[in-house]
Amino acid sequence: MNLKKTIIFPLVVIAQTIIFYLLVIIPAEYFLTEKYLILKYIYPQQKTRVFLTIFLIIFLLNYFFFKIKKMGEKFWPVLAAALTVALFVNRAYTGFYHRLQENPKIYSLSSDWSIVGMEVEIDGKNFGSTWQAGKVAVDNFEFQIKDWTEEKIVVAQPHPPQFFSGELCVEKGNGRVSNCLPFTIKSPGELHQE
């Protein structure tokens, strides 16, 4: 009986840690890197720190609070089932997240306006490789590409047929279009008025 309790305690702690880790990291990664574009990536070192922090908290709760430990030992089959479900959900999410990485994402622009000849730097991710450059346009007005990398694009504004406000988007070489940000094509005369 003592051997059983000795084995169940670490298994319960590990199962709880993995379940809570997946409950934290999956939504955090999706919302921070894909939905609200706050971070480009959550790096493996950061994920490891989150995992170890959760493990430490779960271990201390189970070690110092008898009720929590007893519940974990009593309901370990439920924990095992929850762990199995969490691992399948994580597998499905991983495939979904990798498919999202095919879409370009703009995180920021060096300027939200431009005039003729002005260069604008676009910071983001998933733009595609240099030899498969796509295009950058405000509505249907295309910019001249100066430099194109996976995470940064530098464009210059050619002479526009008119001055207007629209949305700047990046179209990757595979035809996928990024999120679009508000952008103004200004007349050089407007700069003297400011």
KEPA-319603 format. One line per 10 residues: their letters; for each residue x negated, y negated, z negated of N, C-alpha, C, O. Coordinates in Angstrom, 2 decimals. Layout:
REM residues N
a = X Y Z X Y Z X Y Z X Y Z; ... .
//
This chain:
REM residues 194
mnlkktiifp = -0.84 1.21 0.00 0.00 0.00 0.00 -0.87 -1.26 0.00 -0.55 -2.23 0.68; -1.97 -1.24 -0.75 -2.88 -2.38 -0.80 -3.53 -2.63 0.56 -3.73 -3.78 0.96; -3.86 -1.53 1.27 -4.47 -1.64 2.60 -3.51 -2.32 3.57 -3.91 -3.15 4.38; -2.22 -1.94 3.47 -1.19 -2.54 4.33 -1.11 -4.05 4.12 -1.06 -4.82 5.08; -1.09 -4.48 2.83 -1.03 -5.92 2.53 -2.29 -6.63 3.00 -2.23 -7.77 3.44; -3.42 -5.95 2.90 -4.68 -6.55 3.33 -4.69 -6.77 4.83 -5.24 -7.77 5.31; -4.09 -5.85 5.58 -4.05 -5.97 7.04 -2.97 -6.97 7.47 -3.19 -7.75 8.41; -1.83 -6.96 6.80 -0.71 -7.81 7.21 -1.03 -9.29 7.03 -0.67 -10.10 7.89; -1.71 -9.67 5.95 -1.99 -11.10 5.69 -2.74 -11.75 6.85 -2.27 -12.77 7.36; -3.88 -11.21 7.30 -4.56 -11.87 8.43 -3.76 -11.84 9.72 -3.80 -12.79 10.51 .
lvviaqtiif = -3.01 -10.74 9.95 -2.20 -10.65 11.16 -1.10 -11.70 11.17 -0.83 -12.32 12.19; -0.47 -11.90 10.00 0.58 -12.92 9.88 -0.01 -14.31 10.12 0.57 -15.11 10.85; -1.16 -14.59 9.52 -1.80 -15.90 9.68 -2.16 -16.14 11.15 -1.93 -17.23 11.67; -2.72 -15.13 11.80 -3.10 -15.28 13.22 -1.86 -15.48 14.09 -1.85 -16.35 14.96; -0.81 -14.68 13.85 0.43 -14.81 14.63 1.04 -16.20 14.45 1.43 -16.84 15.43; 1.12 -16.66 13.20 1.68 -17.99 12.93 0.83 -19.08 13.59 1.36 -20.04 14.16; -0.49 -18.93 13.52 -1.39 -19.92 14.12 -1.16 -20.02 15.62 -1.03 -21.12 16.16; -1.12 -18.88 16.30 -0.94 -18.88 17.75 0.42 -19.48 18.13 0.50 -20.29 19.06; 1.46 -19.10 17.41 2.81 -19.61 17.70 2.84 -21.14 17.54 3.31 -21.85 18.42; 2.35 -21.64 16.40 2.37 -23.08 16.17 1.45 -23.83 17.13 1.78 -24.93 17.57 .
yllviipaey = 0.32 -23.23 17.44 -0.59 -23.85 18.41 0.11 -24.04 19.76 0.04 -25.12 20.35; 0.78 -22.99 20.24 1.47 -23.08 21.53 2.63 -24.07 21.47 2.92 -24.77 22.44; 3.31 -24.13 20.31 4.40 -25.09 20.15 3.89 -26.54 20.17 4.63 -27.45 20.55; 2.64 -26.74 19.76 2.06 -28.09 19.76 1.41 -28.41 21.10 1.68 -29.46 21.69; 0.57 -27.50 21.60 -0.29 -27.84 22.74 0.47 -27.88 24.07 0.16 -28.71 24.92; 1.46 -27.01 24.27 2.18 -27.01 25.54 2.92 -28.34 25.76 2.71 -28.98 26.79; 3.78 -28.77 24.82 4.45 -30.06 25.05 3.46 -31.23 25.07 3.62 -32.16 25.87; 2.43 -31.20 24.20 1.46 -32.30 24.16 0.76 -32.43 25.51 0.64 -33.53 26.04; 0.30 -31.32 26.06 -0.42 -31.37 27.33 0.49 -31.86 28.46 0.09 -32.71 29.26; 1.71 -31.34 28.51 2.63 -31.75 29.58 2.97 -33.24 29.48 2.86 -33.97 30.47 .
fltekylilk = 3.38 -33.70 28.30 3.82 -35.09 28.16 2.66 -36.08 28.28 2.82 -37.15 28.86; 1.50 -35.74 27.71 0.38 -36.67 27.74 -0.32 -36.74 29.10 -0.78 -37.81 29.50; -0.41 -35.60 29.81 -1.18 -35.60 31.07 -0.32 -35.62 32.33 -0.82 -35.98 33.40; 0.93 -35.25 32.23 1.76 -35.19 33.44 2.95 -36.14 33.43 3.24 -36.79 34.44; 3.64 -36.23 32.32 4.87 -37.03 32.26 4.57 -38.52 32.05 5.03 -39.36 32.83; 3.81 -38.85 30.99 3.56 -40.26 30.65 2.18 -40.76 31.08 1.88 -41.94 30.93; 1.34 -39.87 31.62 0.03 -40.20 32.17 -0.83 -41.01 31.20 -1.42 -42.03 31.57; -0.89 -40.55 29.95 -1.70 -41.21 28.94 -3.14 -40.69 29.00 -4.09 -41.47 28.91; -3.30 -39.39 29.15 -4.61 -38.75 29.29 -4.67 -38.02 30.62 -3.65 -37.53 31.12; -5.88 -37.93 31.20 -6.02 -37.15 32.42 -5.99 -35.66 32.11 -5.36 -34.87 32.83 .
yiypqqktrv = -6.67 -35.28 31.04 -6.77 -33.86 30.66 -6.82 -33.76 29.15 -7.22 -34.70 28.46; -6.43 -32.61 28.63 -6.78 -32.24 27.27 -7.88 -31.20 27.45 -7.64 -30.09 27.93; -9.09 -31.56 27.05 -10.26 -30.73 27.31 -10.31 -29.52 26.37 -9.72 -29.56 25.28; -11.00 -28.44 26.78 -11.09 -27.24 25.94 -11.59 -27.51 24.52 -11.11 -26.89 23.57; -12.56 -28.43 24.36 -13.06 -28.74 23.01 -11.95 -29.32 22.14 -11.86 -29.01 20.95; -11.11 -30.17 22.74 -10.00 -30.75 21.99 -8.98 -29.68 21.62 -8.45 -29.68 20.51; -8.71 -28.77 22.55 -7.77 -27.67 22.26 -8.32 -26.78 21.15 -7.56 -26.31 20.31; -9.62 -26.55 21.15 -10.24 -25.73 20.11 -10.09 -26.40 18.75 -9.78 -25.73 17.76; -10.31 -27.71 18.69 -10.15 -28.44 17.42 -8.71 -28.36 16.91 -8.48 -28.17 15.72; -7.75 -28.50 17.82 -6.33 -28.40 17.43 -6.05 -27.00 16.89 -5.39 -26.86 15.86 .
fltifliifl = -6.55 -25.98 17.59 -6.33 -24.59 17.16 -6.92 -24.36 15.77 -6.25 -23.79 14.90; -8.15 -24.80 15.55 -8.81 -24.58 14.25 -8.12 -25.35 13.13 -8.02 -24.86 12.01; -7.63 -26.55 13.43 -6.89 -27.33 12.43 -5.60 -26.61 12.04 -5.28 -26.50 10.86; -4.87 -26.12 13.04 -3.63 -25.39 12.76 -3.94 -24.12 11.97 -3.23 -23.79 11.02; -5.00 -23.40 12.37 -5.38 -22.18 11.65 -5.67 -22.49 10.19 -5.21 -21.78 9.30; -6.43 -23.56 9.92 -6.78 -23.92 8.55 -5.53 -24.25 7.73 -5.40 -23.81 6.59; -4.63 -25.02 8.31 -3.39 -25.40 7.61 -2.56 -24.16 7.30 -2.09 -23.98 6.18; -2.37 -23.30 8.30 -1.56 -22.07 8.12 -2.21 -21.16 7.06 -1.53 -20.62 6.20; -3.53 -21.01 7.15 -4.23 -20.15 6.19 -4.05 -20.67 4.77 -3.73 -19.90 3.86; -4.24 -21.99 4.57 -4.11 -22.56 3.23 -2.68 -22.46 2.71 -2.47 -22.19 1.53 .
lnyfffkikk = -1.69 -22.68 3.58 -0.29 -22.55 3.15 0.01 -21.13 2.72 0.67 -20.91 1.70; -0.45 -20.16 3.49 -0.20 -18.76 3.15 -0.98 -18.33 1.92 -0.52 -17.50 1.14; -2.17 -18.89 1.74 -3.03 -18.48 0.63 -2.57 -19.07 -0.70 -2.61 -18.39 -1.73; -2.13 -20.34 -0.68 -1.80 -21.01 -1.94 -0.31 -21.01 -2.29 0.04 -21.24 -3.45; 0.56 -20.77 -1.33 2.00 -20.77 -1.60 2.54 -19.35 -1.45 2.67 -18.83 -0.34; 2.85 -18.75 -2.58 3.25 -17.35 -2.61 4.52 -17.09 -1.80 4.63 -16.06 -1.14; 5.48 -18.03 -1.84 6.75 -17.85 -1.10 6.50 -17.77 0.41 7.10 -16.95 1.10; 5.64 -18.62 0.90 5.33 -18.61 2.34 4.65 -17.30 2.72 4.97 -16.69 3.74; 3.71 -16.88 1.88 3.00 -15.61 2.13 3.98 -14.45 2.12 3.92 -13.58 2.99; 4.88 -14.43 1.12 5.86 -13.34 0.98 6.80 -13.30 2.18 7.12 -12.23 2.69 .
mgekfwpvla = 7.25 -14.50 2.64 8.14 -14.55 3.81 7.44 -14.00 5.04 8.03 -13.25 5.82; 6.17 -14.38 5.23 5.40 -13.89 6.37 5.26 -12.39 6.35 5.37 -11.74 7.39; 5.00 -11.81 5.15 4.87 -10.36 5.04 6.20 -9.65 5.25 6.26 -8.57 5.84; 7.26 -10.27 4.76 8.59 -9.66 4.87 9.11 -9.69 6.32 9.71 -8.72 6.78; 8.87 -10.79 7.00 9.42 -10.95 8.35 8.36 -10.80 9.44 8.50 -11.39 10.51; 7.32 -10.03 9.20 6.27 -9.87 10.20 6.77 -9.29 11.52 6.22 -9.64 12.56; 7.81 -8.39 11.55 8.28 -7.94 12.87 8.89 -9.10 13.68 8.74 -9.13 14.91; 9.56 -10.03 13.02 10.13 -11.20 13.70 8.99 -12.08 14.25 9.06 -12.60 15.36; 7.93 -12.22 13.43 6.76 -12.98 13.87 6.12 -12.33 15.09 5.71 -13.02 16.02; 6.03 -11.00 15.06 5.43 -10.28 16.20 6.25 -10.51 17.47 5.69 -10.71 18.55 .
aaltvalfvn = 7.58 -10.49 17.33 8.46 -10.73 18.48 8.31 -12.17 18.97 8.25 -12.42 20.17; 8.26 -13.12 18.03 8.10 -14.53 18.39 6.75 -14.76 19.08 6.66 -15.54 20.02; 5.72 -14.08 18.60 4.40 -14.20 19.22 4.43 -13.68 20.66 3.86 -14.29 21.55; 5.09 -12.56 20.87 5.21 -11.99 22.22 5.92 -12.96 23.16 5.47 -13.19 24.28; 7.03 -13.53 22.69 7.78 -14.50 23.49 6.90 -15.72 23.78 6.87 -16.21 24.91; 6.20 -16.22 22.76 5.34 -17.41 22.93 4.25 -17.14 23.96 3.93 -18.03 24.75; 3.67 -15.95 23.96 2.62 -15.63 24.93 3.17 -15.57 26.36 2.50 -16.00 27.30; 4.39 -15.04 26.52 5.01 -15.01 27.86 5.36 -16.43 28.33 5.17 -16.76 29.50; 5.86 -17.26 27.41 6.16 -18.66 27.74 4.88 -19.39 28.14 4.87 -20.17 29.09; 3.80 -19.14 27.40 2.51 -19.77 27.72 2.02 -19.35 29.10 1.48 -20.16 29.84 .
raytgfyhrl = 2.20 -18.10 29.43 1.76 -17.61 30.75 2.55 -18.31 31.86 1.98 -18.74 32.87; 3.87 -18.43 31.67 4.71 -19.11 32.67 4.33 -20.59 32.76 4.25 -21.14 33.86; 4.09 -21.22 31.61 3.71 -22.63 31.59 2.37 -22.85 32.31 2.22 -23.82 33.05; 1.42 -21.97 32.09 0.10 -22.10 32.71 0.22 -22.12 34.23 -0.42 -22.93 34.90; 1.04 -21.22 34.79 1.28 -21.21 36.23 1.93 -22.50 36.70 1.56 -23.05 37.73; 2.93 -22.97 35.94 3.63 -24.21 36.26 2.67 -25.40 36.22 2.69 -26.25 37.12; 1.81 -25.47 35.19 0.87 -26.57 35.03 -0.15 -26.58 36.17 -0.52 -27.64 36.67; -0.61 -25.40 36.58 -1.57 -25.33 37.70 -0.93 -25.81 39.01 -1.60 -26.44 39.83; 0.35 -25.51 39.21 1.04 -26.00 40.41 1.17 -27.53 40.37 1.09 -28.19 41.41; 1.36 -28.08 39.18 1.45 -29.55 39.05 0.14 -30.22 39.45 0.15 -31.38 39.88 .
qenpkiysls = -0.98 -29.52 39.31 -2.29 -30.10 39.63 -2.50 -30.26 41.13 -3.51 -30.82 41.55; -1.57 -29.76 41.94 -1.65 -29.99 43.38 -1.17 -31.40 43.74 -1.47 -31.90 44.83; -0.42 -32.03 42.83 0.13 -33.36 43.08 -0.83 -34.45 42.60 -1.32 -34.37 41.47; -1.10 -35.46 43.43 -1.95 -36.57 42.97 -1.23 -37.40 41.92 0.00 -37.51 41.93; -2.00 -37.99 41.01 -1.43 -38.84 39.96 -2.26 -40.11 39.85 -3.49 -40.05 39.75; -1.59 -41.26 39.88 -2.26 -42.54 39.67 -2.12 -42.89 38.19 -1.01 -42.92 37.66; -3.25 -43.14 37.53 -3.23 -43.55 36.13 -3.34 -45.06 35.99 -2.68 -45.66 35.13; -4.16 -45.69 36.83 -4.28 -47.15 36.75 -4.86 -47.72 38.04 -5.47 -47.01 38.83; -4.64 -49.02 38.21 -5.18 -49.77 39.35 -6.06 -50.87 38.80 -5.78 -51.42 37.74; -7.13 -51.22 39.53 -7.98 -52.32 39.08 -7.24 -53.65 39.21 -7.58 -54.62 38.52 .
sdwsivgmev = -6.25 -53.70 40.08 -5.43 -54.90 40.25 -4.06 -54.47 40.78 -3.97 -53.51 41.54; -3.01 -55.18 40.39 -1.67 -54.85 40.91 -1.27 -55.78 42.05 -0.10 -55.88 42.40; -2.26 -56.46 42.63 -2.06 -57.31 43.81 -3.36 -57.34 44.60 -4.42 -56.97 44.10; -3.26 -57.79 45.85 -4.47 -57.95 46.67 -4.23 -58.98 47.76 -3.09 -59.32 48.10; -5.35 -59.48 48.30 -5.33 -60.36 49.47 -6.21 -59.70 50.53 -6.86 -58.69 50.26; -6.24 -60.27 51.72 -7.03 -59.71 52.83 -8.48 -59.50 52.42 -9.12 -60.42 51.91; -9.00 -58.29 52.64 -10.40 -57.96 52.37 -10.70 -57.57 50.93 -11.80 -57.10 50.64; -9.75 -57.76 50.03 -9.98 -57.45 48.62 -9.98 -55.94 48.40 -9.16 -55.21 48.96; -10.91 -55.48 47.57 -10.97 -54.05 47.24 -10.18 -53.77 45.97 -10.20 -54.56 45.02; -9.49 -52.64 45.96 -8.72 -52.20 44.80 -9.19 -50.78 44.46 -9.31 -49.93 45.34 .
eidgknfgst = -9.44 -50.54 43.17 -9.87 -49.23 42.71 -8.68 -48.52 42.08 -7.99 -49.07 41.23; -8.46 -47.30 42.51 -7.34 -46.50 42.00 -7.93 -45.36 41.16 -8.71 -44.55 41.66; -7.54 -45.32 39.89 -8.04 -44.29 38.98 -6.93 -43.26 38.77 -5.77 -43.62 38.54; -7.28 -41.99 38.86 -6.28 -40.95 38.69 -6.89 -39.57 38.75 -8.04 -39.37 38.36; -6.11 -38.62 39.24 -6.63 -37.25 39.38 -5.89 -36.53 40.50 -4.83 -36.96 40.96; -6.47 -35.43 40.92 -5.89 -34.56 41.96 -5.75 -35.27 43.31 -4.84 -34.96 44.08; -6.65 -36.20 43.61 -6.57 -36.91 44.89 -7.06 -36.05 46.05 -6.75 -36.33 47.21; -7.81 -35.02 45.76 -8.35 -34.17 46.82 -9.80 -34.54 47.10 -10.29 -35.57 46.64; -10.46 -33.69 47.86 -11.88 -33.88 48.13 -12.12 -34.97 49.18 -11.22 -35.35 49.93; -13.37 -35.45 49.21 -13.77 -36.54 50.11 -13.48 -36.22 51.57 -13.02 -37.09 52.31 .
wqagkvavdn = -13.75 -34.98 51.98 -13.57 -34.62 53.39 -12.11 -34.37 53.75 -11.79 -34.13 54.91; -11.21 -34.41 52.76 -9.77 -34.25 53.04 -9.01 -35.47 52.54 -7.93 -35.35 51.96; -9.57 -36.64 52.77 -8.93 -37.88 52.30 -7.56 -38.04 52.93 -7.32 -37.66 54.07; -6.68 -38.61 52.15 -5.33 -38.87 52.64 -5.20 -40.34 52.99 -6.04 -40.91 53.69; -4.12 -40.95 52.48 -3.95 -42.39 52.75 -3.36 -43.08 51.54 -2.72 -42.47 50.68; -3.58 -44.39 51.49 -3.05 -45.24 50.43 -2.23 -46.31 51.13 -2.69 -46.95 52.07; -1.01 -46.50 50.65 -0.13 -47.49 51.29 0.76 -48.17 50.27 1.12 -47.60 49.24; 1.09 -49.42 50.58 2.14 -50.14 49.84 3.33 -50.13 50.79 3.30 -50.76 51.84; 4.36 -49.41 50.39 5.48 -49.11 51.27 4.91 -48.45 52.54 4.34 -47.36 52.44; 5.02 -49.07 53.70 4.45 -48.45 54.92 3.16 -49.13 55.39 2.63 -48.80 56.45 .
fefqikdwte = 2.66 -50.08 54.59 1.46 -50.82 54.95 0.23 -50.10 54.40 0.03 -50.05 53.19; -0.60 -49.53 55.30 -1.75 -48.71 54.88 -2.99 -49.55 54.61 -3.26 -50.54 55.30; -3.73 -49.13 53.60 -5.00 -49.75 53.23 -6.14 -49.00 53.90 -6.00 -47.84 54.30; -7.28 -49.67 54.02 -8.48 -49.05 54.58 -9.22 -48.34 53.43 -9.49 -48.93 52.39; -9.53 -47.05 53.65 -10.22 -46.26 52.63 -11.72 -46.58 52.66 -12.36 -46.47 53.71; -12.28 -46.97 51.51 -13.71 -47.24 51.38 -14.43 -46.06 50.73 -15.53 -45.70 51.13; -13.78 -45.45 49.72 -14.37 -44.32 49.01 -13.24 -43.45 48.47 -12.23 -43.97 47.99; -13.42 -42.14 48.56 -12.36 -41.21 48.12 -13.01 -40.06 47.38 -13.80 -39.31 47.96; -12.67 -39.90 46.11 -13.11 -38.74 45.33 -11.90 -38.14 44.64 -10.79 -38.66 44.74; -12.12 -37.05 43.93 -11.04 -36.35 43.24 -10.31 -37.23 42.22 -9.11 -37.07 42.01 .
ekivvaqphp = -11.05 -38.17 41.59 -10.45 -38.97 40.53 -10.51 -40.49 40.76 -10.04 -41.26 39.92; -11.08 -40.91 41.88 -11.16 -42.36 42.13 -11.10 -42.64 43.63 -11.73 -41.96 44.43; -10.32 -43.67 43.98 -10.22 -44.11 45.37 -10.49 -45.61 45.38 -9.97 -46.35 44.54; -11.29 -46.05 46.34 -11.50 -47.49 46.53 -10.96 -47.82 47.92 -11.35 -47.21 48.92; -10.06 -48.80 47.98 -9.45 -49.21 49.25 -9.64 -50.71 49.44 -9.87 -51.45 48.48; -9.55 -51.15 50.68 -9.59 -52.58 51.00 -8.33 -52.92 51.77 -7.85 -52.13 52.58; -7.82 -54.11 51.51 -6.58 -54.52 52.19 -6.89 -55.15 53.54 -7.64 -56.12 53.62; -6.32 -54.59 54.61 -6.44 -55.23 55.93 -5.47 -56.41 56.02 -4.73 -56.69 55.08; -5.48 -57.09 57.16 -4.56 -58.23 57.35 -3.14 -57.70 57.48 -2.87 -56.86 58.33; -2.23 -58.19 56.63 -0.85 -57.69 56.66 0.01 -58.44 57.68 -0.27 -59.60 57.99 .
pqffsgelcv = 1.06 -57.80 58.20 1.97 -58.50 59.09 2.81 -59.54 58.33 3.31 -60.50 58.91; 2.96 -59.32 57.00 3.71 -60.24 56.15 3.25 -60.05 54.71 2.55 -59.08 54.41; 3.64 -60.96 53.82 3.29 -60.87 52.40 4.55 -60.39 51.68 5.65 -60.89 51.92; 4.38 -59.41 50.78 5.55 -58.79 50.15 5.15 -58.05 48.87 3.96 -57.87 48.59; 6.14 -57.64 48.12 5.94 -56.78 46.95 6.56 -55.44 47.25 7.63 -55.36 47.86; 5.87 -54.38 46.83 6.38 -53.02 47.06 5.77 -52.07 46.06 5.50 -52.45 44.92; 5.56 -50.84 46.48 4.98 -49.83 45.61 3.79 -49.19 46.28 3.87 -48.76 47.43; 2.67 -49.12 45.56 1.46 -48.48 46.07 1.50 -47.00 45.72 1.69 -46.63 44.56; 1.30 -46.16 46.73 1.30 -44.70 46.55 0.07 -44.10 47.22 -0.46 -44.66 48.18; -0.36 -42.97 46.71 -1.45 -42.21 47.33 -0.83 -40.96 47.94 -0.08 -40.23 47.29 .
ekgngrvsnc = -1.16 -40.73 49.21 -0.74 -39.48 49.85 -1.98 -38.62 50.06 -2.91 -39.01 50.78; -1.98 -37.48 49.43 -3.11 -36.56 49.49 -3.21 -35.95 50.89 -2.25 -36.00 51.66; -4.36 -35.39 51.22 -4.57 -34.76 52.53 -3.56 -33.68 52.84 -3.27 -33.43 54.01; -3.01 -33.02 51.80 -2.02 -31.96 52.02 -0.60 -32.50 52.14 0.36 -31.72 52.24; -0.45 -33.84 52.14 0.88 -34.44 52.31 1.62 -34.72 51.02 2.69 -35.33 51.05; 1.10 -34.28 49.89 1.77 -34.54 48.61 1.55 -35.99 48.19 0.45 -36.53 48.32; 2.62 -36.62 47.69 2.58 -38.04 47.35 2.55 -38.21 45.83 3.23 -37.49 45.09; 1.77 -39.19 45.38 1.61 -39.48 43.95 2.81 -40.25 43.41 3.74 -40.59 44.14; 2.74 -40.50 42.11 3.63 -41.50 41.51 3.26 -42.85 42.13 2.12 -43.05 42.55; 4.20 -43.76 42.19 3.95 -45.06 42.84 4.00 -46.17 41.79 4.81 -46.13 40.86 .
lpftikspge = 3.12 -47.16 41.97 3.06 -48.29 41.03 3.39 -49.59 41.76 3.06 -49.74 42.94; 4.04 -50.55 41.06 4.37 -51.83 41.69 3.10 -52.55 42.16 2.08 -52.56 41.46; 3.18 -53.14 43.34 2.01 -53.80 43.93 2.47 -54.93 44.83 3.51 -54.84 45.48; 1.67 -56.04 44.85 2.02 -57.21 45.66 0.92 -57.51 46.66 -0.26 -57.59 46.31; 1.31 -57.67 47.92 0.41 -58.14 48.97 0.57 -59.65 49.01 1.59 -60.16 49.47; -0.46 -60.37 48.52 -0.35 -61.82 48.38 -0.97 -62.57 49.56 -1.86 -62.07 50.25; -0.49 -63.77 49.74 -1.09 -64.71 50.69 -2.26 -65.39 49.96 -2.12 -65.74 48.79; -3.41 -65.58 50.62 -4.53 -66.27 49.96 -4.13 -67.65 49.45 -4.71 -68.13 48.47; -3.16 -68.28 50.09 -2.69 -69.59 49.66 -2.09 -69.57 48.27 -2.15 -70.57 47.55; -1.51 -68.44 47.86 -0.91 -68.32 46.54 -1.94 -68.46 45.43 -1.62 -68.91 44.34 .
lhqe = -3.20 -68.07 45.71 -4.25 -68.12 44.69 -4.62 -69.56 44.33 -4.98 -69.84 43.19; -4.52 -70.46 45.30 -4.85 -71.86 45.04 -3.77 -72.55 44.22 -4.02 -73.56 43.55; -2.54 -71.99 44.28 -1.42 -72.59 43.55 -1.46 -72.22 42.07 -0.87 -72.91 41.24; -2.16 -71.11 41.74 -2.15 -70.62 40.34 -3.10 -71.40 39.48 -3.21 -71.13 38.28 .
//
